[in-house]
Amino acid sequence: MTRAVYPGSYDPVTNGHLDIIGRAAHLFDEVVVAVLINKNKRTLFSVEERQDMLREVTSQWDNVRVDSWHGLLVDYCRENNIKAIVKGLRAVSDYDYELQMAQMNHQLTGVDTLFMQASPQYSFLASSLVKEVATYGGDVSTLLPASIEKRLQQRLAETR
């Protein structure tokens, strides 16, 4: 069985994330969408909420499962017998950073990283930008699944 992990913060999950997840699901027998826990990052949604949202919007793919992890991603790969990491790239600046991470991960454990370019309609899309635009009342309805946008709007209303 070929397995890959697609790590991220997913705060919140966007249509760009779903594009990469769907494409990876066609390449691997199993794709684990791993919510990485970073205590230094200030998130809008809890890890559990992000996992719930991901499970909801990835339910169309039978070979996608959602998990979370705190620590080195390569340790997660080792513990779960995963040989590939999937990373979405939006721009050259993403590649510069991700290449260093990929090389370090490979050096540590031999895990390979598969870079997937973002589809053009999502090449600018980042969760942080979506949150910022939504915070100021901008329309993000085309950037997120409808159920995720609703949860985002509810959370932002709670924080005002």
VENJO-V33526 format. One record per backbone hydrogen bond with DSSP energy under -0.5 kcal/mol. CO is the residue of the C=O (numbers start at 0). NH is the residue of the N-H. If there is no record, write none. Layout:
BEGIN
((CO & NH) (CO & NH))
END
This chain:
BEGIN
((0 & 2) (1 & 28) (1 & 29) (2 & 82) (2 & 83) (3 & 31) (4 & 6) (4 & 85) (5 & 33) (7 & 35) (9 & 12) (11 & 10) (13 & 17) (14 & 18) (15 & 19) (16 & 20) (17 & 21) (18 & 22) (19 & 23) (20 & 24) (21 & 25) (22 & 25) (23 & 26) (23 & 27) (29 & 3) (30 & 32) (30 & 64) (31 & 5) (31 & 33) (32 & 34) (32 & 66) (33 & 7) (33 & 35) (34 & 68) (35 & 37) (36 & 38) (37 & 40) (40 & 42) (45 & 49) (46 & 50) (47 & 51) (48 & 52) (49 & 53) (50 & 54) (51 & 55) (52 & 56) (53 & 57) (55 & 58) (57 & 60) (59 & 61) (60 & 63) (62 & 30) (64 & 32) (66 & 34) (68 & 36) (71 & 74) (71 & 75) (72 & 76) (73 & 77) (74 & 78) (75 & 79) (76 & 81) (77 & 80) (82 & 111) (83 & 4) (84 & 113) (86 & 115) (88 & 117) (90 & 93) (90 & 94) (91 & 95) (92 & 96) (93 & 97) (94 & 98) (95 & 99) (96 & 100) (97 & 101) (98 & 102) (99 & 103) (100 & 104) (101 & 105) (102 & 106) (103 & 107) (104 & 108) (104 & 109) (104 & 110) (105 & 109) (111 & 84) (112 & 114) (113 & 86) (113 & 115) (115 & 88) (118 & 121) (119 & 122) (121 & 124) (125 & 129) (126 & 130) (127 & 131) (128 & 132) (129 & 133) (130 & 134) (131 & 135) (132 & 135) (132 & 137) (133 & 136) (137 & 139) (139 & 142) (139 & 143) (142 & 14) (144 & 147) (144 & 148) (145 & 149) (146 & 150) (147 & 151) (148 & 152) (149 & 153) (150 & 154) (151 & 155) (152 & 156) (153 & 157) (154 & 158) (155 & 159) (156 & 159))
END
